[in-house]
Amino acid sequence: DAAGRQRMNEKVSTTLRQPQQLISQGLAPASALHDLEKVAARYAVALTPDVAALIDPSDPADPIALQYIPDVKELNSQPIENVDPIGDHARSPVEGIVHRYPDRVLFKLVHVCAVYCRFCFRREMVGPGKDSALTPDVYNAALDYIRSHPEIWEVILTGGDPLMLSPRRLAEIMTELAAIDHVKIIRIHTRVPVADPARVIDEMVAALKVAGATTWLALHANHPRELTPAARSACARIVDAGIPMVSQSVLLAGVNDNLQALEALMRAFVECRIKPYYLHHGDLAPGTAHLRTTLEKGQQLMREMRGRVSGLCQPEFVLDIPGGFGKAPVGPNYLAREADSGAADYQVTDFCGGIHAYPPRT
């Protein structure tokens, strides 16, 4: 009706956290209220005004809505799914730290995000009702762990979303980490420049730069429409400050599992001076099967992109091995031994699918 269309056209002025708010904004039908409430009772819901504005309510398959609007399918867990799908707990020597690789650790500072993705692999660990940040004792114990392990060259700030912290607090944390002699790189994983670009103020950008360590920022985005003019401006403020950026995306059914969307996303990153880094196969988080693709689908898309977009636009397709065993590249292979040949003879596949001998035949 006319009133409903007017509500859909009104700009959302606050973060939407309740199913009734989604319905009142025209982002979900009233008939879905009961199902949405059941999902929201288990998993956190939050859509910022910037994200809500990207959704086309008339499109039931809108790729932004699929990422953020709760779906009753989330209540259907499969036996292969796990509340800790990549083994954070198994690799956590002290609270707040995940030490999976020798030279780097995850430092999980906060348990809240600006938005909550429906495919989140930490969906059982983040959101309202969780402690918003580490207690001082836990935080100090985590810092002591980093100080006592000189092999740690890189600290990756994650959570939750580290940019939900105030600039003042973030600056304090960055300074304390940079004061550790063996910590040379501080990497920050965030969705904020896309989900709430207004948070990326000058004070926030200044907090990211610190003497004694190099800062990198990894932006999570999955569809080119997320890189709005406001998001691009936020990223430009970060890069202009001398902070290099990389991307991480998740391959998601109905969102970016087609060549057109994936190409446009990777090109948009590069246009923003963000180097595509990881394209993740969907983790085995509970209730996310409807958004996971097959590994073969990801390999096919990576092969198709190889000859169509610049090398600058090529991410690495990876699988996070369940149980905490780390990431493995799972993209297509272009090199094979030639059957019944010498040890130095290979077959190489070009970007058009042609197969060539290496070394070339004379």
C-alpha positions as CSV (number, residue, x, y, z in Angstrom):
1,D,0.0,0.0,0.0
2,A,1.0,3.7,-0.2
3,A,2.0,3.8,3.5
4,G,4.2,0.8,3.1
5,R,5.9,2.2,0.0
6,Q,6.5,5.4,1.9
7,R,8.1,3.5,4.8
8,M,10.4,1.7,2.4
9,N,11.5,5.0,0.9
10,E,12.2,6.7,4.2
11,K,15.9,6.7,5.2
12,V,16.6,4.5,8.2
13,S,18.1,6.7,10.9
14,T,19.2,4.1,13.4
15,T,20.6,0.6,13.4
16,L,17.9,-2.0,13.0
17,R,18.1,-4.7,15.6
18,Q,14.6,-6.1,16.0
19,P,12.5,-8.1,13.5
20,Q,9.6,-5.7,13.9
21,Q,11.9,-2.9,12.8
22,L,12.8,-4.8,9.7
23,I,9.2,-5.2,8.9
24,S,8.3,-1.6,9.6
25,Q,11.0,-0.5,7.2
26,G,9.7,-2.9,4.5
27,L,12.8,-5.1,4.6
28,A,10.8,-8.2,5.6
29,P,7.1,-9.2,5.2
30,A,4.8,-9.1,8.3
31,S,4.1,-12.8,7.8
32,A,7.7,-13.6,8.6
33,L,7.7,-12.0,12.1
34,H,7.4,-15.3,14.0
35,D,10.3,-16.9,12.1
36,L,12.4,-13.8,12.3
37,E,11.9,-13.6,16.1
38,K,13.1,-17.2,16.4
39,V,16.2,-16.5,14.5
40,A,16.9,-13.3,16.3
41,A,16.6,-15.1,19.6
42,R,19.6,-17.2,18.7
43,Y,21.7,-15.1,16.5
44,A,22.4,-11.3,16.6
45,V,20.8,-9.0,14.2
46,A,22.0,-5.5,13.2
47,L,21.7,-3.5,10.0
48,T,23.1,0.0,10.0
49,P,21.4,2.8,8.0
50,D,24.0,2.6,5.3
51,V,23.5,-1.2,4.8
52,A,19.7,-0.9,5.0
53,A,19.7,1.8,2.3
54,L,21.4,-0.7,-0.1
55,I,18.6,-3.3,0.1
56,D,16.0,-3.4,-2.7
57,P,12.9,-4.6,-0.8
58,S,11.2,-5.5,-4.0
59,D,13.8,-8.1,-4.9
60,P,13.4,-11.4,-2.8
61,A,17.0,-12.4,-4.0
62,D,18.6,-9.0,-3.2
63,P,22.3,-9.8,-2.6
64,I,22.6,-7.3,0.3
65,A,19.5,-8.6,2.0
66,L,20.8,-12.2,1.8
67,Q,23.9,-11.1,3.8
68,Y,22.1,-9.3,6.6
69,I,18.3,-10.1,6.8
70,P,17.7,-13.1,9.1
71,D,16.3,-16.2,7.4
72,V,14.5,-19.1,9.1
73,K,16.9,-21.5,7.3
74,E,19.5,-20.4,9.9
75,L,17.7,-22.6,12.4
76,N,18.5,-25.7,10.3
77,S,21.9,-27.0,11.4
78,Q,23.7,-29.8,9.6
79,P,25.7,-32.5,11.3
80,I,28.9,-31.3,9.6
81,E,28.5,-27.8,11.0
82,N,30.2,-26.7,14.2
83,V,29.8,-23.8,16.6
84,D,33.6,-23.2,16.3
85,P,34.1,-24.2,12.7
86,I,37.7,-23.0,12.3
87,G,38.9,-24.1,15.7
88,D,39.4,-20.8,17.5
89,H,39.1,-22.5,20.9
90,A,41.5,-25.3,20.1
91,R,44.2,-22.7,19.2
92,S,43.6,-20.3,22.1
93,P,46.4,-20.4,24.7
94,V,44.9,-17.6,26.7
95,E,41.5,-15.8,26.4
96,G,41.4,-13.3,23.6
97,I,44.3,-14.9,21.6
98,V,44.3,-17.4,18.8
99,H,47.7,-18.7,17.9
100,R,47.3,-20.8,14.8
101,Y,50.4,-19.9,12.8
102,P,53.9,-19.5,14.3
103,D,54.6,-15.8,13.4
104,R,51.1,-14.3,14.0
105,V,48.2,-14.3,16.4
106,L,44.6,-13.2,16.3
107,F,43.7,-10.7,19.1
108,K,40.0,-10.8,19.6
109,L,39.4,-7.4,21.3
110,V,35.7,-7.0,21.1
111,H,32.6,-9.2,20.6
112,V,30.4,-6.7,18.9
113,C,30.0,-5.6,15.3
114,A,28.3,-2.7,13.4
115,V,26.4,-5.3,11.5
116,Y,25.9,-9.1,11.9
117,C,26.4,-11.2,8.8
118,R,24.1,-14.2,8.4
119,F,27.1,-16.5,7.5
120,C,29.4,-15.4,10.3
121,F,31.7,-18.2,11.5
122,R,31.8,-16.6,14.9
123,R,28.1,-16.1,15.2
124,E,27.9,-18.1,18.4
125,M,30.5,-15.8,20.0
126,V,29.5,-12.3,19.0
127,G,26.5,-10.0,19.5
128,P,24.4,-8.5,22.3
129,G,24.6,-10.5,25.5
130,K,28.3,-11.1,25.0
131,D,30.8,-9.0,26.9
132,S,31.4,-6.1,24.6
133,A,35.2,-6.0,25.2
134,L,37.9,-7.9,27.1
135,T,38.2,-7.2,30.8
136,P,41.4,-5.4,31.8
137,D,42.8,-8.6,33.4
138,V,42.1,-10.6,30.3
139,Y,43.4,-7.9,28.0
140,N,46.7,-7.6,30.0
141,A,47.1,-11.4,30.1
142,A,46.7,-11.5,26.3
143,L,49.3,-8.7,25.9
144,D,51.7,-10.6,28.2
145,Y,51.3,-13.7,26.0
146,I,52.3,-11.6,22.9
147,R,55.3,-10.1,24.8
148,S,56.5,-13.6,25.9
149,H,56.5,-15.1,22.4
150,P,59.2,-13.4,20.3
151,E,58.2,-15.4,17.2
152,I,55.0,-13.3,16.9
153,W,55.8,-10.8,14.1
154,E,52.2,-9.9,13.3
155,V,49.1,-9.2,15.5
156,I,45.7,-9.3,13.8
157,L,43.0,-7.3,15.6
158,T,39.6,-8.9,15.1
159,G,36.6,-9.8,17.1
160,G,33.8,-8.7,16.6
161,D,35.0,-5.6,14.8
162,P,38.0,-3.6,16.3
163,L,36.7,-0.3,14.7
164,M,33.8,-0.5,17.1
165,L,36.2,0.8,19.7
166,S,36.6,4.5,20.3
167,P,39.6,6.2,18.6
168,R,41.1,6.9,22.0
169,R,40.9,3.2,23.1
170,L,42.1,2.0,19.8
171,A,45.1,4.4,19.9
172,E,46.0,3.0,23.3
173,I,45.9,-0.6,22.1
174,M,48.0,0.2,19.0
175,T,50.6,2.0,21.1
176,E,50.9,-0.9,23.5
177,L,51.3,-3.4,20.7
178,A,53.8,-1.3,18.8
179,A,55.9,-1.0,22.0
180,I,56.6,-4.8,21.8
181,D,59.9,-5.0,19.9
182,H,59.1,-8.2,17.9
183,V,55.6,-7.0,16.8
184,K,56.3,-5.3,13.4
185,I,52.8,-5.6,11.8
186,I,49.4,-4.8,13.2
187,R,46.6,-5.9,10.9
188,I,43.0,-4.8,11.5
189,H,40.0,-6.8,10.1
190,T,36.9,-4.7,9.8
191,R,33.5,-4.2,8.0
192,V,33.1,-0.7,9.4
193,P,34.1,1.4,6.3
194,V,31.3,-0.4,4.4
195,A,28.8,-0.8,7.2
196,D,29.2,2.5,9.0
197,P,31.6,4.7,7.0
198,A,30.8,7.8,9.2
199,R,32.8,6.1,12.0
200,V,36.0,6.5,9.9
201,I,36.7,10.0,11.2
202,D,40.1,11.7,11.2
203,E,40.6,10.7,14.8
204,M,39.9,7.0,14.0
205,V,42.4,7.1,11.1
206,A,45.0,8.8,13.3
207,A,44.6,6.0,15.9
208,L,45.4,3.4,13.3
209,K,48.9,4.8,12.7
210,V,51.5,4.2,15.4
211,A,55.3,4.5,15.7
212,G,57.1,1.2,15.9
213,A,54.9,-1.0,13.8
214,T,53.3,-1.0,10.3
215,T,49.5,-1.0,10.1
216,W,47.5,-2.9,7.5
217,L,43.7,-2.9,7.2
218,A,41.7,-5.7,5.8
219,L,38.2,-4.7,4.6
220,H,35.4,-7.3,4.4
221,A,32.9,-6.8,1.6
222,N,31.1,-9.3,-0.6
223,H,29.2,-7.4,-3.3
224,P,30.2,-4.4,-5.4
225,R,27.1,-2.4,-4.2
226,E,28.6,-2.3,-0.7
227,L,31.4,0.0,-2.0
228,T,29.2,3.1,-2.0
229,P,30.6,6.6,-2.5
230,A,30.6,7.0,1.3
231,A,32.5,3.7,1.7
232,R,35.0,4.6,-0.9
233,S,35.6,7.9,0.8
234,A,36.2,6.2,4.1
235,C,38.7,3.8,2.5
236,A,40.4,6.8,0.7
237,R,40.9,8.5,4.1
238,I,42.6,5.3,5.4
239,V,44.8,4.8,2.3
240,D,45.7,8.5,2.0
241,A,47.0,8.3,5.5
242,G,49.6,5.8,4.3
243,I,47.8,2.6,5.6
244,P,47.7,-0.1,3.0
245,M,44.5,-2.0,2.6
246,V,43.6,-5.6,1.4
247,S,40.3,-7.2,1.0
248,Q,38.6,-10.4,2.2
249,S,35.4,-11.7,0.9
250,V,33.3,-14.9,1.4
251,L,31.9,-16.7,-1.6
252,L,28.2,-16.8,-1.0
253,A,25.3,-18.4,-2.9
254,G,23.1,-15.8,-4.5
255,V,25.4,-12.9,-3.5
256,N,28.6,-13.2,-5.5
257,D,28.8,-16.7,-6.9
258,N,28.6,-15.5,-10.4
259,L,31.3,-14.1,-12.7
260,Q,29.7,-10.7,-13.1
261,A,29.3,-9.9,-9.4
262,L,32.8,-11.3,-8.5
263,E,34.5,-9.4,-11.3
264,A,32.8,-6.2,-10.3
265,L,33.7,-6.6,-6.7
266,M,37.4,-7.2,-7.3
267,R,37.6,-4.3,-9.7
268,A,35.9,-2.1,-7.2
269,F,38.4,-3.0,-4.6
270,V,41.3,-2.2,-6.9
271,E,39.7,1.1,-7.9
272,C,39.7,1.9,-4.1
273,R,43.4,1.0,-3.9
274,I,42.5,-2.2,-2.0
275,K,44.4,-5.3,-3.0
276,P,42.2,-8.4,-3.2
277,Y,43.6,-10.8,-0.7
278,Y,41.3,-13.7,0.3
279,L,38.1,-15.2,-1.2
280,H,36.9,-17.6,1.5
281,H,35.0,-20.7,0.9
282,G,32.0,-20.6,3.4
283,D,32.9,-22.0,6.8
284,L,30.8,-24.8,8.4
285,A,29.0,-22.5,10.8
286,P,25.6,-23.6,12.1
287,G,22.7,-22.6,9.9
288,T,24.7,-21.3,7.0
289,A,24.3,-24.2,4.5
290,H,21.9,-22.1,2.3
291,L,24.6,-19.6,1.7
292,R,27.5,-22.0,1.1
293,T,28.6,-22.9,-2.4
294,T,30.6,-25.9,-3.4
295,L,34.4,-25.8,-3.6
296,E,34.0,-26.7,-7.3
297,K,32.0,-23.5,-7.9
298,G,34.7,-21.4,-6.4
299,Q,37.4,-23.1,-8.4
300,Q,35.3,-22.6,-11.6
301,L,34.9,-18.9,-10.9
302,M,38.6,-18.4,-10.1
303,R,39.5,-20.1,-13.4
304,E,37.1,-17.9,-15.3
305,M,38.4,-14.8,-13.7
306,R,42.0,-15.6,-14.5
307,G,41.9,-14.4,-18.1
308,R,39.2,-11.7,-17.7
309,V,40.5,-9.4,-15.0
310,S,43.9,-7.9,-14.2
311,G,46.3,-9.8,-11.9
312,L,45.7,-6.9,-9.4
313,C,42.1,-8.2,-9.1
314,Q,42.9,-11.8,-8.3
315,P,42.3,-13.0,-4.7
316,E,43.4,-16.3,-3.4
317,F,40.6,-18.8,-3.0
318,V,41.0,-20.4,0.4
319,L,39.4,-23.0,2.7
320,D,39.8,-22.6,6.5
321,I,40.4,-26.3,7.5
322,P,38.0,-27.2,10.3
323,G,39.6,-27.9,13.6
324,G,42.0,-25.0,13.6
325,F,44.5,-26.3,11.0
326,G,44.7,-23.0,9.1
327,K,43.9,-21.9,5.6
328,A,44.7,-23.9,2.5
329,P,44.7,-22.5,-1.1
330,V,42.0,-24.4,-3.0
331,G,42.0,-22.6,-6.3
332,P,42.3,-24.4,-9.7
333,N,45.6,-26.0,-10.7
334,Y,47.1,-25.0,-14.0
335,L,50.1,-27.3,-14.0
336,A,50.2,-31.1,-14.3
337,R,52.9,-33.7,-15.1
338,E,52.6,-35.0,-18.6
339,A,51.8,-38.6,-18.6
340,D,54.6,-41.1,-19.5
341,S,57.1,-38.3,-19.8
342,G,60.4,-37.3,-18.2
343,A,60.5,-35.5,-14.8
344,A,60.8,-32.1,-16.4
345,D,57.8,-32.4,-18.8
346,Y,54.6,-30.6,-17.9
347,Q,51.2,-29.6,-19.3
348,V,50.2,-26.0,-18.6
349,T,46.7,-24.7,-19.0
350,D,46.3,-21.1,-20.3
351,F,43.6,-18.7,-19.3
352,C,41.5,-19.7,-22.3
353,G,41.6,-23.4,-21.4
354,G,44.3,-24.3,-23.9
355,I,46.8,-26.9,-22.9
356,H,50.5,-26.5,-23.7
357,A,53.6,-28.6,-23.2
358,Y,56.4,-27.2,-21.0
359,P,59.2,-27.1,-22.1
360,P,57.8,-26.4,-25.5
361,R,58.2,-29.1,-28.2
362,T,60.7,-28.2,-30.9
